[in-house]
Amino acid sequence: MHLKHSDRPHGPPEVTVTFVLEDPEGLTGSTDPTRTLKGGTGESLLELAMEHGINIEHACGGVCACSTCHVYIDEGADSLSEATEAEEDRVEEAPGLQRNSRLSCQCVIEGKGPIRLRVPAWNRNAVKEVPH
């Protein structure tokens, strides 16, 4: 499933977002367990990740219809949009539910950060089509 870039306007990339990858090789093909990026207001964490080669699973294409893009927000939750009822319903279906669980497709950058999130090791689709 490919992620369609949102139609929301994005601000300049000035918010520090650190992705802690529990399975860096599975998500990026690299052994580096952290990636620090700059995101813009109006951009979702899933969009930011995908634009920079962090392949967070998103079976529904980022429309809040599944829980595959589940992440843990360790810092900066106040710089993200609040969870909607629809997101809360979906995230309850995710394995490894914690108080700081969110769906990365629904976490829109709204504040100045910094933001730090963890992508669980099991958050990947083991069966993906490989380009020919």
Secondary structure, DSSP 4 states (H G I P E B T S, - for coil): -PPPPPSS----S-EEEEEEESSHHHHHSS--SEEEEEE-TT-BHHHHHHHTT-----TT-SSSSSSTTEEEEEE-GGGBPPPPHHHHHHHTTSTT--TTEEETTT-BB-S---EEEEE-TT-S-S--PPP-
